[in-house]
Amino acid sequence: MLHEVFYWVLNMSIIATVFGFLIYLIRLIKGVPKFGIYTLWGIVLIRLVCPVGISSEYSLLSLLSKTISKTYVKTITIYDAANGVQSLPEFSLSNMLQAATSYDPITYKTNLLEGFFKTAALVWIIVTISAILSVILMYYFALSELKKANWLQDNIYESTMITTPTVYGIMKPKIVLPIGVNKEQLEYILLHEKIHIRRHDNIWRMLGILASCLHWFNPFIWLFLRCFFQDSELACDERAIKNMNSEERKNYARTLLTYSTSEKTVFASAFGSSKVKVRINSVLSYKKLNLFSSIYFIGMLLVVVFILLTNAKG
């Protein structure tokens, strides 16, 4: 049973890697809204944890099944017993490995493959459990450090242990400030951090980390996770400066520079992290989209989401 789970995890990892590189290329296109790119990383997250998708002849996997290999494995059709008609869209599994002759249960093509998957599955589950437990412990220790911060007002705290403003926590996030933030900078900092809280970015960060632990053997997933963290900050900056004038954007950029840091924040959304130079350039070169451009990008986003989230149709 464990080797079958690992087989599908490996399939999900391959598909997520292919789609991750596609999104990585899209993020290099100038003019694409940062929030759109940030949203697209959610497709990779879904592909990392869910092997089942709605079948569609317009799926990118349908094209791959014609040009590379047959990716479609099994159709899952749900019928309404009372009326004898299909009650839900057709779902399917996609298979990139082609290492088995049958899949329910999995029968491998050779004994060598069977031995490999059984051994690899055991190693995979041991490392996965260890990684997830490590993440939970690290998160617990990070929260315990938060208790030493001094309360200012609402959910805002101050601490001598950090050098850049940060949002800590998942269920009840708190904004923690370094000592000595002036009032003008505080306005921009709180605007940025409150956007993180409204978008539940720390929850998405944790889900991304846990999904990466599940696919710890794939180095590209860790690259995508890093890009996801960077795009989270860029998307937050984009929303924060949306209604600012040129002078306000310059002040926002100066605040970013003031609190730039090389410290790596894993569980928290830090104001001055994630390639501040890139973020400052993005802020200073920001151009608000007009109505036509907004509709165009939303349409393109929906098309990309559809072709990447659906599976091949048999």
TORKOL-4160 file (C-alpha; in steps of 0.2 Angstrom, whole numbers, padded with zeros to 4 digits, m for minus):
314
<pt num="1" X="0000" Y="0000" Z="0000"/>
<pt num="2" X="0014" Y="0012" Z="0005"/>
<pt num="3" X="0023" Y="0009" Z="m0012"/>
<pt num="4" X="0007" Y="0013" Z="m0021"/>
<pt num="5" X="0005" Y="0030" Z="m0012"/>
<pt num="6" X="0023" Y="0034" Z="m0016"/>
<pt num="7" X="0020" Y="0030" Z="m0034"/>
<pt num="8" X="0006" Y="0043" Z="m0035"/>
<pt num="9" X="0016" Y="0055" Z="m0025"/>
<pt num="10" X="0031" Y="0053" Z="m0038"/>
<pt num="11" X="0018" Y="0056" Z="m0052"/>
<pt num="12" X="0012" Y="0072" Z="m0043"/>
<pt num="13" X="0029" Y="0078" Z="m0041"/>
<pt num="14" X="0033" Y="0076" Z="m0060"/>
<pt num="15" X="0018" Y="0085" Z="m0065"/>
<pt num="16" X="0020" Y="0099" Z="m0052"/>
<pt num="17" X="0038" Y="0101" Z="m0058"/>
<pt num="18" X="0032" Y="0103" Z="m0077"/>
<pt num="19" X="0019" Y="0116" Z="m0072"/>
<pt num="20" X="0031" Y="0125" Z="m0060"/>
<pt num="21" X="0043" Y="0128" Z="m0073"/>
<pt num="22" X="0029" Y="0135" Z="m0085"/>
<pt num="23" X="0024" Y="0147" Z="m0071"/>
<pt num="24" X="0042" Y="0151" Z="m0068"/>
<pt num="25" X="0043" Y="0157" Z="m0086"/>
<pt num="26" X="0027" Y="0167" Z="m0085"/>
<pt num="27" X="0034" Y="0176" Z="m0070"/>
<pt num="28" X="0048" Y="0182" Z="m0081"/>
<pt num="29" X="0036" Y="0191" Z="m0093"/>
<pt num="30" X="0036" Y="0210" Z="m0089"/>
<pt num="31" X="0019" Y="0218" Z="m0085"/>
<pt num="32" X="0011" Y="0202" Z="m0078"/>
<pt num="33" X="0002" Y="0207" Z="m0062"/>
<pt num="34" X="0012" Y="0200" Z="m0047"/>
<pt num="35" X="m0004" Y="0194" Z="m0038"/>
<pt num="36" X="m0008" Y="0184" Z="m0054"/>
<pt num="37" X="0009" Y="0175" Z="m0053"/>
<pt num="38" X="0006" Y="0173" Z="m0034"/>
<pt num="39" X="m0011" Y="0165" Z="m0037"/>
<pt num="40" X="m0003" Y="0153" Z="m0051"/>
<pt num="41" X="0008" Y="0145" Z="m0038"/>
<pt num="42" X="m0008" Y="0138" Z="m0030"/>
<pt num="43" X="m0009" Y="0127" Z="m0045"/>
<pt num="44" X="0008" Y="0119" Z="m0041"/>
<pt num="45" X="0002" Y="0117" Z="m0023"/>
<pt num="46" X="m0014" Y="0108" Z="m0028"/>
<pt num="47" X="m0004" Y="0097" Z="m0040"/>
<pt num="48" X="0008" Y="0092" Z="m0026"/>
<pt num="49" X="m0006" Y="0086" Z="m0015"/>
<pt num="50" X="m0020" Y="0080" Z="m0026"/>
<pt num="51" X="m0018" Y="0067" Z="m0040"/>
<pt num="52" X="m0036" Y="0068" Z="m0046"/>
<pt num="53" X="m0043" Y="0081" Z="m0058"/>
<pt num="54" X="m0058" Y="0085" Z="m0069"/>
<pt num="55" X="m0055" Y="0077" Z="m0086"/>
<pt num="56" X="m0054" Y="0089" Z="m0101"/>
<pt num="57" X="m0048" Y="0088" Z="m0119"/>
<pt num="58" X="m0041" Y="0105" Z="m0117"/>
<pt num="59" X="m0030" Y="0101" Z="m0102"/>
<pt num="60" X="m0011" Y="0103" Z="m0105"/>
<pt num="61" X="m0009" Y="0085" Z="m0100"/>
<pt num="62" X="m0020" Y="0080" Z="m0115"/>
<pt num="63" X="m0007" Y="0088" Z="m0126"/>
<pt num="64" X="0007" Y="0079" Z="m0116"/>
<pt num="65" X="m0002" Y="0062" Z="m0118"/>
<pt num="66" X="m0001" Y="0064" Z="m0137"/>
<pt num="67" X="0016" Y="0071" Z="m0138"/>
<pt num="68" X="0026" Y="0062" Z="m0124"/>
<pt num="69" X="0017" Y="0047" Z="m0117"/>
<pt num="70" X="0000" Y="0041" Z="m0112"/>
<pt num="71" X="m0004" Y="0051" Z="m0096"/>
<pt num="72" X="m0022" Y="0046" Z="m0093"/>
<pt num="73" X="m0024" Y="0031" Z="m0082"/>
<pt num="74" X="m0041" Y="0029" Z="m0074"/>
<pt num="75" X="m0058" Y="0038" Z="m0076"/>
<pt num="76" X="m0068" Y="0041" Z="m0060"/>
<pt num="77" X="m0087" Y="0043" Z="m0065"/>
<pt num="78" X="m0100" Y="0046" Z="m0052"/>
<pt num="79" X="m0118" Y="0042" Z="m0056"/>
<pt num="80" X="m0134" Y="0047" Z="m0048"/>
<pt num="81" X="m0141" Y="0030" Z="m0043"/>
<pt num="82" X="m0159" Y="0036" Z="m0044"/>
<pt num="83" X="m0159" Y="0043" Z="m0061"/>
<pt num="84" X="m0145" Y="0033" Z="m0069"/>
<pt num="85" X="m0136" Y="0048" Z="m0075"/>
<pt num="86" X="m0119" Y="0056" Z="m0072"/>
<pt num="87" X="m0120" Y="0068" Z="m0057"/>
<pt num="88" X="m0103" Y="0075" Z="m0057"/>
<pt num="89" X="m0090" Y="0080" Z="m0070"/>
<pt num="90" X="m0078" Y="0066" Z="m0075"/>
<pt num="91" X="m0063" Y="0064" Z="m0064"/>
<pt num="92" X="m0046" Y="0056" Z="m0069"/>
<pt num="93" X="m0029" Y="0051" Z="m0063"/>
<pt num="94" X="m0014" Y="0056" Z="m0073"/>
<pt num="95" X="0002" Y="0045" Z="m0074"/>
<pt num="96" X="0019" Y="0051" Z="m0080"/>
<pt num="97" X="0029" Y="0036" Z="m0075"/>
<pt num="98" X="0022" Y="0022" Z="m0085"/>
<pt num="99" X="0030" Y="0010" Z="m0074"/>
<pt num="100" X="0016" Y="m0002" Z="m0071"/>
<pt num="101" X="0005" Y="m0013" Z="m0081"/>
<pt num="102" X="m0011" Y="m0011" Z="m0070"/>
<pt num="103" X="m0015" Y="0002" Z="m0057"/>
<pt num="104" X="m0029" Y="m0005" Z="m0046"/>
<pt num="105" X="m0019" Y="m0012" Z="m0037"/>
<pt num="106" X="m0002" Y="m0007" Z="m0045"/>
<pt num="107" X="0007" Y="m0021" Z="m0054"/>
<pt num="108" X="0024" Y="m0016" Z="m0059"/>
<pt num="109" X="0032" Y="m0020" Z="m0076"/>
<pt num="110" X="0047" Y="m0029" Z="m0068"/>
<pt num="111" X="0052" Y="m0036" Z="m0051"/>
<pt num="112" X="0066" Y="m0023" Z="m0051"/>
<pt num="113" X="0054" Y="m0009" Z="m0052"/>
<pt num="114" X="0043" Y="m0017" Z="m0038"/>
<pt num="115" X="0058" Y="m0018" Z="m0027"/>
<pt num="116" X="0064" Y="0000" Z="m0030"/>
<pt num="117" X="0047" Y="0007" Z="m0026"/>
<pt num="118" X="0045" Y="m0003" Z="m0010"/>
<pt num="119" X="0062" Y="0002" Z="m0004"/>
<pt num="120" X="0060" Y="0020" Z="m0010"/>
<pt num="121" X="0043" Y="0022" Z="m0002"/>
<pt num="122" X="0050" Y="0017" Z="0015"/>
<pt num="123" X="0064" Y="0030" Z="0014"/>
<pt num="124" X="0052" Y="0043" Z="0008"/>
<pt num="125" X="0039" Y="0041" Z="0022"/>
<pt num="126" X="0053" Y="0041" Z="0036"/>
<pt num="127" X="0061" Y="0057" Z="0029"/>
<pt num="128" X="0043" Y="0065" Z="0026"/>
<pt num="129" X="0038" Y="0062" Z="0044"/>
<pt num="130" X="0054" Y="0068" Z="0051"/>
<pt num="131" X="0053" Y="0084" Z="0040"/>
<pt num="132" X="0035" Y="0088" Z="0045"/>
<pt num="133" X="0039" Y="0085" Z="0064"/>
<pt num="134" X="0054" Y="0097" Z="0062"/>
<pt num="135" X="0043" Y="0110" Z="0054"/>
<pt num="136" X="0030" Y="0109" Z="0068"/>
<pt num="137" X="0044" Y="0110" Z="0081"/>
<pt num="138" X="0052" Y="0125" Z="0073"/>
<pt num="139" X="0035" Y="0134" Z="0072"/>
<pt num="140" X="0032" Y="0131" Z="0090"/>
<pt num="141" X="0049" Y="0138" Z="0095"/>
<pt num="142" X="0046" Y="0153" Z="0084"/>
<pt num="143" X="0029" Y="0156" Z="0093"/>
<pt num="144" X="0037" Y="0154" Z="0110"/>
<pt num="145" X="0049" Y="0168" Z="0105"/>
<pt num="146" X="0034" Y="0179" Z="0101"/>
<pt num="147" X="0029" Y="0179" Z="0119"/>
<pt num="148" X="0044" Y="0189" Z="0124"/>
<pt num="149" X="0038" Y="0204" Z="0113"/>
<pt num="150" X="0030" Y="0219" Z="0121"/>
<pt num="151" X="0012" Y="0223" Z="0116"/>
<pt num="152" X="0008" Y="0240" Z="0109"/>
<pt num="153" X="m0010" Y="0240" Z="0103"/>
<pt num="154" X="m0022" Y="0228" Z="0094"/>
<pt num="155" X="m0012" Y="0214" Z="0087"/>
<pt num="156" X="0004" Y="0225" Z="0086"/>
<pt num="157" X="0020" Y="0220" Z="0096"/>
<pt num="158" X="0037" Y="0227" Z="0098"/>
<pt num="159" X="0053" Y="0216" Z="0100"/>
<pt num="160" X="0072" Y="0218" Z="0101"/>
<pt num="161" X="0074" Y="0201" Z="0093"/>
<pt num="162" X="0070" Y="0206" Z="0075"/>
<pt num="163" X="0077" Y="0219" Z="0063"/>
<pt num="164" X="0063" Y="0220" Z="0051"/>
<pt num="165" X="0044" Y="0221" Z="0053"/>
<pt num="166" X="0036" Y="0203" Z="0053"/>
<pt num="167" X="0019" Y="0195" Z="0054"/>
<pt num="168" X="0020" Y="0179" Z="0065"/>
<pt num="169" X="0007" Y="0166" Z="0068"/>
<pt num="170" X="m0006" Y="0157" Z="0057"/>
<pt num="171" X="m0023" Y="0157" Z="0067"/>
<pt num="172" X="m0021" Y="0174" Z="0076"/>
<pt num="173" X="m0007" Y="0183" Z="0066"/>
<pt num="174" X="0002" Y="0197" Z="0075"/>
<pt num="175" X="0013" Y="0211" Z="0068"/>
<pt num="176" X="0029" Y="0212" Z="0077"/>
<pt num="177" X="0040" Y="0228" Z="0075"/>
<pt num="178" X="0058" Y="0231" Z="0078"/>
<pt num="179" X="0062" Y="0245" Z="0091"/>
<pt num="180" X="0062" Y="0263" Z="0085"/>
<pt num="181" X="0050" Y="0263" Z="0070"/>
<pt num="182" X="0045" Y="0281" Z="0066"/>
<pt num="183" X="0027" Y="0286" Z="0062"/>
<pt num="184" X="0029" Y="0289" Z="0044"/>
<pt num="185" X="0037" Y="0272" Z="0041"/>
<pt num="186" X="0025" Y="0264" Z="0052"/>
<pt num="187" X="0010" Y="0269" Z="0040"/>
<pt num="188" X="0018" Y="0259" Z="0026"/>
<pt num="189" X="0024" Y="0245" Z="0036"/>
<pt num="190" X="0006" Y="0242" Z="0044"/>
<pt num="191" X="m0002" Y="0244" Z="0027"/>
<pt num="192" X="0009" Y="0230" Z="0020"/>
<pt num="193" X="0008" Y="0218" Z="0034"/>
<pt num="194" X="m0011" Y="0220" Z="0036"/>
<pt num="195" X="m0012" Y="0214" Z="0018"/>
<pt num="196" X="m0003" Y="0199" Z="0022"/>
<pt num="197" X="m0015" Y="0195" Z="0036"/>
<pt num="198" X="m0031" Y="0199" Z="0025"/>
<pt num="199" X="m0024" Y="0187" Z="0012"/>
<pt num="200" X="m0020" Y="0173" Z="0025"/>
<pt num="201" X="m0002" Y="0173" Z="0018"/>
<pt num="202" X="0005" Y="0164" Z="0033"/>
<pt num="203" X="m0007" Y="0150" Z="0031"/>
<pt num="204" X="m0002" Y="0148" Z="0012"/>
<pt num="205" X="0016" Y="0148" Z="0017"/>
<pt num="206" X="0014" Y="0134" Z="0029"/>
<pt num="207" X="0004" Y="0124" Z="0017"/>
<pt num="208" X="0018" Y="0126" Z="0004"/>
<pt num="209" X="0031" Y="0121" Z="0017"/>
<pt num="210" X="0021" Y="0105" Z="0021"/>
<pt num="211" X="0019" Y="0101" Z="0003"/>
<pt num="212" X="0037" Y="0103" Z="0000"/>
<pt num="213" X="0041" Y="0091" Z="0015"/>
<pt num="214" X="0030" Y="0078" Z="0006"/>
<pt num="215" X="0041" Y="0080" Z="m0010"/>
<pt num="216" X="0057" Y="0083" Z="m0001"/>
<pt num="217" X="0066" Y="0072" Z="m0014"/>
<pt num="218" X="0062" Y="0085" Z="m0028"/>
<pt num="219" X="0075" Y="0099" Z="m0028"/>
<pt num="220" X="0064" Y="0109" Z="m0040"/>
<pt num="221" X="0050" Y="0110" Z="m0027"/>
<pt num="222" X="0061" Y="0119" Z="m0015"/>
<pt num="223" X="0066" Y="0132" Z="m0029"/>
<pt num="224" X="0047" Y="0135" Z="m0032"/>
<pt num="225" X="0044" Y="0137" Z="m0014"/>
<pt num="226" X="0057" Y="0151" Z="m0013"/>
<pt num="227" X="0049" Y="0159" Z="m0029"/>
<pt num="228" X="0032" Y="0158" Z="m0020"/>
<pt num="229" X="0039" Y="0167" Z="m0005"/>
<pt num="230" X="0046" Y="0181" Z="m0016"/>
<pt num="231" X="0030" Y="0183" Z="m0026"/>
<pt num="232" X="0020" Y="0184" Z="m0010"/>
<pt num="233" X="0030" Y="0199" Z="m0005"/>
<pt num="234" X="0029" Y="0207" Z="m0023"/>
<pt num="235" X="0010" Y="0204" Z="m0023"/>
<pt num="236" X="0008" Y="0212" Z="m0006"/>
<pt num="237" X="0019" Y="0227" Z="m0012"/>
<pt num="238" X="0009" Y="0229" Z="m0028"/>
<pt num="239" X="m0008" Y="0230" Z="m0018"/>
<pt num="240" X="0000" Y="0241" Z="m0005"/>
<pt num="241" X="0005" Y="0255" Z="m0018"/>
<pt num="242" X="m0010" Y="0253" Z="m0029"/>
<pt num="243" X="m0017" Y="0269" Z="m0024"/>
<pt num="244" X="m0001" Y="0279" Z="m0020"/>
<pt num="245" X="0006" Y="0293" Z="m0029"/>
<pt num="246" X="0024" Y="0294" Z="m0035"/>
<pt num="247" X="0030" Y="0302" Z="m0020"/>
<pt num="248" X="0022" Y="0290" Z="m0008"/>
<pt num="249" X="0029" Y="0275" Z="m0018"/>
<pt num="250" X="0046" Y="0283" Z="m0016"/>
<pt num="251" X="0044" Y="0284" Z="0003"/>
<pt num="252" X="0037" Y="0266" Z="0003"/>
<pt num="253" X="0053" Y="0260" Z="m0007"/>
<pt num="254" X="0064" Y="0270" Z="0006"/>
<pt num="255" X="0055" Y="0261" Z="0020"/>
<pt num="256" X="0059" Y="0244" Z="0011"/>
<pt num="257" X="0077" Y="0249" Z="0010"/>
<pt num="258" X="0078" Y="0254" Z="0028"/>
<pt num="259" X="0072" Y="0237" Z="0034"/>
<pt num="260" X="0080" Y="0226" Z="0021"/>
<pt num="261" X="0087" Y="0211" Z="0029"/>
<pt num="262" X="0097" Y="0195" Z="0024"/>
<pt num="263" X="0088" Y="0185" Z="0038"/>
<pt num="264" X="0078" Y="0170" Z="0031"/>
<pt num="265" X="0060" Y="0170" Z="0038"/>
<pt num="266" X="0051" Y="0153" Z="0035"/>
<pt num="267" X="0035" Y="0154" Z="0044"/>
<pt num="268" X="0033" Y="0173" Z="0044"/>
<pt num="269" X="0030" Y="0186" Z="0031"/>
<pt num="270" X="0044" Y="0199" Z="0034"/>
<pt num="271" X="0043" Y="0216" Z="0027"/>
<pt num="272" X="0061" Y="0218" Z="0022"/>
<pt num="273" X="0065" Y="0201" Z="0016"/>
<pt num="274" X="0065" Y="0192" Z="m0002"/>
<pt num="275" X="0076" Y="0202" Z="m0013"/>
<pt num="276" X="0073" Y="0220" Z="m0008"/>
<pt num="277" X="0082" Y="0227" Z="m0023"/>
<pt num="278" X="0069" Y="0218" Z="m0035"/>
<pt num="279" X="0055" Y="0224" Z="m0024"/>
<pt num="280" X="0061" Y="0242" Z="m0024"/>
<pt num="281" X="0062" Y="0242" Z="m0043"/>
<pt num="282" X="0045" Y="0234" Z="m0044"/>
<pt num="283" X="0038" Y="0248" Z="m0033"/>
<pt num="284" X="0046" Y="0262" Z="m0042"/>
<pt num="285" X="0041" Y="0255" Z="m0060"/>
<pt num="286" X="0023" Y="0251" Z="m0055"/>
<pt num="287" X="0010" Y="0256" Z="m0067"/>
<pt num="288" X="m0008" Y="0254" Z="m0063"/>
<pt num="289" X="m0018" Y="0243" Z="m0075"/>
<pt num="290" X="m0032" Y="0250" Z="m0085"/>
<pt num="291" X="m0049" Y="0242" Z="m0086"/>
<pt num="292" X="m0045" Y="0233" Z="m0102"/>
<pt num="293" X="m0028" Y="0226" Z="m0096"/>
<pt num="294" X="m0037" Y="0220" Z="m0080"/>
<pt num="295" X="m0050" Y="0210" Z="m0090"/>
<pt num="296" X="m0037" Y="0203" Z="m0101"/>
<pt num="297" X="m0025" Y="0197" Z="m0087"/>
<pt num="298" X="m0040" Y="0190" Z="m0078"/>
<pt num="299" X="m0046" Y="0181" Z="m0093"/>
<pt num="300" X="m0028" Y="0174" Z="m0096"/>
<pt num="301" X="m0027" Y="0169" Z="m0078"/>
<pt num="302" X="m0043" Y="0159" Z="m0079"/>
<pt num="303" X="m0037" Y="0150" Z="m0095"/>
<pt num="304" X="m0020" Y="0145" Z="m0087"/>
<pt num="305" X="m0029" Y="0139" Z="m0071"/>
<pt num="306" X="m0041" Y="0128" Z="m0082"/>
<pt num="307" X="m0028" Y="0120" Z="m0093"/>
<pt num="308" X="m0016" Y="0117" Z="m0078"/>
<pt num="309" X="m0029" Y="0110" Z="m0066"/>
<pt num="310" X="m0038" Y="0098" Z="m0077"/>
<pt num="311" X="m0032" Y="0081" Z="m0082"/>
<pt num="312" X="m0031" Y="0072" Z="m0098"/>
<pt num="313" X="m0046" Y="0065" Z="m0105"/>
<pt num="314" X="m0046" Y="0047" Z="m0111"/>
